[in-house]
Structure formats: C-alpha cells, structure tokens
Amino acid sequence: MFDTPTELLDKIRLGEDSLIEVKSITCTAKGIRDPHPDSLAQEMVAFANSLRGGVLILGVNDKTKELEGLSPADLEVAVTTIRNLCTDRIDPPLTCTIERLELPDSLGIPRAILKVDVPRSLFVHRSPGGYFERIGDSKREIATARLERLMQQRSQSRLLLFDEQPVPETSRDTLDSSLAGRFLSGAESPAGEVLHNLGILTRDSTGKECCTVAGVLLATRNPEAHLHTGALIEAVQFAGTEQDSANQINASRIVGPVDRQIIDAFAFLRGGIVRSARKDPARVETPTFSERAIFEALVNAVIHRDYSMAGAKIRAFFFDDRLEIYSPGGLPNTLTVESMAHRQFTRNETLVSLLNRLDFTDNPPDTPMRRGKFMETRGDGVKVMQRESERIGAPPPKIESIDDSELRVTLFAAQ
C-alpha cells in the first residue's frame, strides 16, 4: 500500500485517514519510549481488524506532517520493537511488512523513516489494551456485539460462508413447502437430498438437520423471525431532496422471502418514478430513473449484504433527484469501491446460486424491461447501472463505503 515514494509522501501530507497513521517517536537503547509500545500495538491491531488494513509510519510529526526522520540507531530500535510487538504482544501474532525508507522532507533533505504495512487479517487480533479497529483517522475499541460478529465472520470466512451456516431451532418442517418446492422442479433425486445438495438444508455440529441461512431467506415466509438480523427492506419516499420526516410521502416495511422483497421493493420504488411526456407525434414518456438500474441495485443489495449483522436492514430512500440504497456490511476481502465494476464478488454464494434458479415473473406490463431470471449475468450489476444511467442522461451512479460497515449506492435522476 502506497508503494512509491511520491504516493507515500502525498498521503502523509494529506493527513491521517482510514488507511494511514503517522507517529513521531522517541527511542532509548531499550526500545521506543514515546509513544508507549502498547499504543503502537493498538494502532497495528486496529488496521489488521479493519476491512482494508493500513500503514503505520514512524518518524513523522503527527501534528505538522513534517518528516523528522530516525537516526540509524533509532531505526534499529524501532524495527526491533515493532517486530517484538507483532510476535509477543499481539494475539494471535500479526504478520506485517516492516520497511526502512528514505524520503525527502519539505526542504529536500533525505530522512529515514519506518513504514509498517499491516494487511487486513483473516483473524481478529487483540492488543495489550484490547480489541481495536480503524474508524476514520483513529482507532476505536470494538464493542462486544461487533466483536462477536467480526470473530464469527473471520473464523467462518476461512471454512464456511455465513449463508451456508445452520440456523438454530430450525428443521425441514420450518421450510414452506411451496417456496421450497420451487427448487425441486424436475429433480429426480429425493427431495431431502436435493435440498441438502442445494444448500437449503444442512446439519449442525450435533448432526441435527437444520435450515441454512440461505434456505431461511428463500424458503420461509418470514426469514426475520428465524434470523433476528433485520432481513428486510425499509423503503421511504420523500418529497424534495432532503431526508426529513415532514417530507415523507410514503413508506413500506418489506418482508418475506428475499426474492419477494426484491419484487415488492421494486414495485414501491417504481411507483415513485416521475415520467415526463411529449408528443412525437404519439405520446412518448421519459422516466427520470432507469427501472433496470433500480432493479439491479436492489438485487445487489440483497445478495451482497451481510446477514450476520444483527438488527441491520437494507434501506431505500427515494428523493426527487436521487435514490439511495444502503446495504449492511463492508466490502468483502480485497474488493474496493473502485474495482467493483471490474471484479466479481459474492459474500453469499449459496444465496446467489439459489436466486439464480428462480424465474422473474413480475415484469411490469407497461415497461420495456423484460427479465427471465432475477440474476441474468453474475457480476454485471454495477456495469448495468452505469450503462443505464448513461442511457437516460443521468450522472453515473455513486458507490460509497461508510465506516466499513455499510455500502451506499446512489442512482441519480436524469438531468
């Protein structure tokens, strides 16, 4: 991260953020005296526990951003201290890259600094002061509920996707027969075997047959009752461009199997689209929003949200000039906002596979949008939104990661 001297210097001078922390240090023969080594361990742990990792720079004044540099002796002490912190003071031990660099200060004088590149870890790490994560330009102690979820996500991510996990207190009887039956059409094997093979049913550690998270989401009438995670969509339409309860026109709490949630949310949002008309020579309607872009944004929100986040829900806020869709969960693995249009990612592989089997039969009768499946091309949602926005003369969609815990997609009205 920040691999060239120019890129690193520019980042230092812009100031600290989610990806960089700079420190001025004072050393003795025994180690770093100021700041306390435990504080440095907390900074590194915060980066490792966050979504994208980060870089710790030693030898830079954190107030003026001026490069102070380290003497050869201090550089040796700093390297030893950081290495010992990673192996002895952080649990589990942290793997990072420690690099000695020489950069010019504001007068062009070369200064030696230490760059500690901390990648996002597969584990949740604890420093001597506790569990921390990086939020904005500072570290914060991780709250208990967030810590439990983070530990579950990172331990399970190496072994089992969350949507494949068994849901406690469920069984085959929990499934709605008509909803589950949609996945059995044409199957020659016994129903139970098919449901297990598709990932709708599984067995827990005791051997008990349970529904998976994906099975509950698509084959039960009320997923929220079993998951208790806010598996629903809240949709609100506002008059004007400000989020103000006084300007609320309509609102809906959309529940049910997630494919039905997509359909109902689409119908709600479609009903709020303004359509201008002109004679040419027949009446021609021009919508302010692309219906296909809205549909793709909803599908992406449903299939990529983090269903392990208790109490979180998808939120869709419709204004005169834009549609904002908030989806719980940060970007998985090494995906970035910039790379979303070029890389495919799937947090809920089983859910995607199941949704890809379902026919979309609710095509609006008065629209050119025609779909055969909920997901026509995997990994193409962002590109579709971009193309559709361009087609109707709207600004390109905006995708933002908010505190690494929520993704916001904004579709803009045609200008």
Secondary structure, 3 states (H helix, E strand, C coil): CCCCHHHHHHHHHHCCECCEEEECCEEECCEEEECCHHHHHHHHHHHHHCCCCEEEEECECCCCCCECCCCHHHHHHHHHHHHHHHHHHCECCCCCEEEEEEEECCCCCEEEEEEEEECCCCCCCEECCECEEEECCEEEECCHHHHHHHHHHHHHHCCCCHHHCECCCCCHHHCCHHHHHCCCCCCCCCHHHHHHHHCCEEECCCCCEEEEHHHHHHHCCCHHHHHCCCCCEEEEEECCCCCCHHHEEEEEEECCCHHHHHHHHHHHHHCCCCEEEEECCCEEEEECCCHHHHHHHHHHHHHHCCCCCCCCCEEEEECCCEEEEEEECCCCCCCCCCCCCCCCCCCCHHHHHHHCCCECCCCCCCCCCCCCECCCCCCCHHHHHHHHHHHCCCCCCEEEEECCCEEEEEEECCC
